Amino acid sequence: MKMDSGLNAFGSQAHRQELWWSRVRLNACKGLLEDTKAQKLAFQHWIEAIDARHHYGHSLHIYFEERCKANAGQPFFYWLDIGDGKDINPKECPRLKLQSQCIKYLGLHSLSFYFYW
C-alpha cells in the first residue's frame, strides 16, 4: 500500500501545523496567565491598537487606571476624550504628553518613503 507524500504516521502536514499552532497559542496564554508583566504589556498593546488616535499604550494604561479608580460608568475612550475624564491630568502622564505621544502605523505607500534602495 502506497502512502500519500503528504501523510505519515502523525497525519497530514496541515494537521501537524494545526497542532503546532495550538501548542503555541496554549503556551502563550499560559505565559500570560502566570506573568503579570506580560499581562500588562499585552493590555497596553491591545488598548493602543483599538484607540482611534493610537495614543501610546503605557500612557493610556495610566488613564485607564484613573478611570477604574473613579468608577466611571462611561466607556473608556468616551470618558477620556469627552466624558468625566477629559479634565484628568495625572502627574505620571500629563494630558499634553498623552496627546503628543501617538503611534503612527504606516501603510504600504507611507512605508515606501522610509526605505532606501
C-alpha positions in Angstrom: 0.0 0.0 0.0 1.4 3.3 -1.1 1.2 6.3 1.3 0.4 9.8 0.1 3.5 12.0 0.3 1.7 14.5 2.5 0.8 11.8 5.1 2.9 10.0 7.6 2.3 8.3 11.0 1.4 11.6 12.6 -1.2 12.7 10.0 -1.0 15.3 7.2 1.3 18.3 7.1 -1.6 20.6 7.6 -2.7 18.7 10.7 0.8 18.8 12.2 0.9 22.6 11.6 -2.5 23.0 13.2 -1.3 21.0 16.3 1.9 23.1 16.5 -0.1 26.4 16.4 -2.5 25.1 19.0 0.5 24.4 21.3 2.0 27.8 20.6 -1.3 29.5 21.5 -1.7 27.4 24.6 1.8 28.2 25.8 1.4 31.9 25.1 -1.9 32.1 27.0 -0.4 30.1 29.9 2.5 32.5 30.0 0.1 35.5 30.1 -1.9 34.0 32.9 1.3 33.4 35.0 3.2 36.6 34.2 1.7 39.9 35.4 4.2 41.9 33.4 3.2 40.1 30.2 -0.5 40.7 31.0 0.2 44.5 31.4 2.2 44.6 28.2 -0.5 42.7 26.3 -3.1 45.1 27.7 -1.1 48.1 26.7 -0.7 46.9 23.1 -4.4 46.0 22.9 -5.6 49.3 24.2 -3.3 51.2 21.9 -4.4 49.2 18.9 -8.2 49.9 19.5 -7.6 53.6 20.2 -8.7 55.5 17.1 -6.0 58.1 17.9 -3.4 55.5 18.7 -2.1 57.1 21.9 1.0 55.4 23.4 -0.2 52.3 25.3 1.7 52.9 28.5 0.2 56.4 28.8 -3.3 55.1 28.1 -2.8 52.5 30.8 -2.3 55.3 33.4 -5.5 56.9 32.3 -7.3 53.6 32.3 -6.3 53.1 35.9 -7.6 56.6 36.8 -10.9 55.7 35.2 -11.1 52.5 37.2 -10.4 54.4 40.4 -13.2 56.9 39.5 -15.6 54.0 39.0 -17.0 55.8 35.9 -19.8 54.2 34.1 -18.7 55.5 30.7 -16.8 53.7 28.0 -13.1 54.4 28.4 -12.4 56.4 25.2 -15.6 58.4 25.7 -14.6 59.1 29.3 -11.0 60.1 28.2 -12.0 62.5 25.4 -15.5 63.8 26.1 -16.8 62.5 29.4 -15.8 62.9 33.0 -12.1 62.1 32.4 -11.4 64.8 29.9 -10.0 67.1 32.6 -8.0 64.4 34.4 -4.3 65.3 34.3 -2.2 62.7 36.2 1.3 63.6 37.3 2.7 60.4 35.8 1.5 61.4 32.3 0.1 64.9 31.9 -2.6 65.3 29.2 -0.2 67.2 26.9 2.2 64.2 27.0 -0.6 61.8 26.2 -1.8 63.9 23.2 1.8 64.3 21.9 2.7 60.6 22.1 0.7 59.0 19.3 1.8 55.9 17.3 1.7 56.2 13.6 1.0 53.0 11.7 2.3 53.1 8.2 0.6 51.6 5.2 2.5 50.3 2.2 2.5 53.7 0.5 3.8 55.6 3.5 6.3 52.8 4.4 8.0 53.2 1.0 9.2 56.7 2.0 11.3 55.2 4.8 13.2 52.6 2.7 16.4 53.3 0.9 17.0 51.1 -2.1 
